[in-house]
Amino acid sequence: MSPLFRLEIDVRWRDLDAFEHVNNANFLTYLEETRLAWMASLPGPWMDETCAPLLAAVKIDYRRPIGWPARIAVELSVARVGRSSLTLGHRIVAAADSDCVHADGDTTMVWVDRGGGGAVPLPAAVRAACG
């Protein structure tokens, strides 16, 4: 199955930890950058002055370390579409070899009212992009 969205990212030297591989916290940054790039690519608004997405949950299974230098790709897929939430599956793979999986899992975002904080329906552009 082809991904909903794919973003290639160059690993930075500063992403490494004392063991000379990407620190686990940087995997979250890679996921965030990819989600934002996907939402920015949508043909309509995904947030506005009244509502915005909040990250509700993240699950990451670390499969193999990422060294440096490296170019990775983050692939997003739709796992579940709810009334006000969206769960995206993700895989972090080697850019040149998507069979080389560094991590996988999912993230759930909930769209909320900026004023009151309550859940609001998914924006039409997000729902349409998810099929």
C-alpha positions in Angstrom: 0.0 0.0 0.0 1.4 3.4 -0.9 1.7 6.0 1.8 -0.7 9.0 2.2 2.4 11.2 2.4 6.1 10.8 2.3 8.8 13.3 3.4 12.5 12.7 3.1 14.7 14.2 5.8 18.5 14.4 6.2 19.7 13.3 9.6 21.7 16.2 11.3 24.8 15.6 13.3 23.1 17.2 16.3 20.4 14.5 16.2 22.9 12.0 17.5 23.4 10.9 21.1 26.5 9.6 22.9 26.0 6.2 21.2 26.4 7.9 17.8 22.9 7.1 16.6 19.8 9.3 16.4 18.4 10.0 19.9 14.9 8.5 20.4 13.4 12.0 21.1 14.4 13.2 17.6 12.1 10.5 16.1 9.2 12.6 17.5 10.6 15.7 15.7 10.8 13.7 12.4 7.1 12.7 12.8 6.0 16.3 13.7 7.8 17.7 10.6 6.1 15.2 8.4 2.6 15.7 9.8 3.0 19.5 9.4 4.3 19.2 5.8 1.3 16.9 5.0 -1.2 19.2 6.5 0.4 22.2 4.8 0.0 20.4 1.5 -3.8 20.0 1.9 -5.9 22.0 -0.6 -7.9 23.7 2.2 -7.5 24.9 5.8 -6.6 22.4 8.5 -6.6 25.0 11.3 -7.8 28.5 11.7 -8.3 31.1 14.4 -11.1 29.0 16.0 -9.6 25.4 15.9 -6.3 23.6 15.8 -5.0 20.0 16.2 -3.4 18.8 19.4 -1.3 15.7 19.7 -3.2 13.3 21.9 -1.1 10.1 21.7 2.1 8.7 20.1 3.2 5.1 19.8 6.7 4.4 18.5 8.3 1.0 18.1 12.0 1.4 17.5 13.2 -1.2 15.0 16.8 -0.3 14.2 19.1 2.7 15.0 19.7 5.5 12.6 23.3 6.6 12.1 24.9 9.6 10.5 25.2 10.5 7.7 21.8 9.2 6.6 18.7 10.3 4.7 15.4 8.9 6.0 11.8 9.1 4.8 8.8 9.3 7.0 5.7 7.7 5.5 2.2 8.5 6.8 -0.9 6.4 6.3 -4.5 6.8 7.6 -5.2 4.3 10.4 -8.5 5.8 11.7 -10.7 8.8 11.0 -13.0 9.8 13.8 -15.4 12.7 14.3 -12.8 15.1 15.8 -9.7 12.9 15.7 -7.3 11.3 13.2 -4.9 8.5 13.8 -2.0 8.4 11.3 0.2 5.3 11.0 3.8 6.1 10.5 7.0 4.4 9.4 10.5 5.9 9.5 12.6 4.2 6.8 15.8 4.6 4.9 15.0 7.0 2.0 16.6 4.7 -0.5 15.2 1.5 0.9 11.7 1.5 2.4 12.2 -2.1 3.5 14.8 -0.8 6.0 12.4 0.2 8.8 13.9 2.3 11.7 10.6 2.8 13.5 6.8 2.5 13.1 3.7 3.2 15.1 0.9 5.8 15.1 0.0 9.2 16.3 -3.5 10.5 17.2 -4.5 14.1 16.8 -7.6 15.8 18.1 -9.0 19.0 16.7 -10.0 21.4 19.5 -11.7 24.7 19.9 -9.0 27.3 20.6 -11.2 29.2 23.1 -12.8 26.5 25.1 -10.6 23.5 24.5 -13.4 21.1 23.6 -13.2 18.7 20.6 -14.5 20.0 17.3 -15.2 18.1 14.0 -12.3 17.5 11.7 -11.8 20.2 9.1 -13.2 19.3 5.7 -9.8 19.4 4.0 -8.4 16.8 6.5 -11.4 14.5 6.1 -11.2 14.7 2.3 -7.5 14.0 2.2 -8.0 10.8 4.2 -10.4 9.4 1.7 
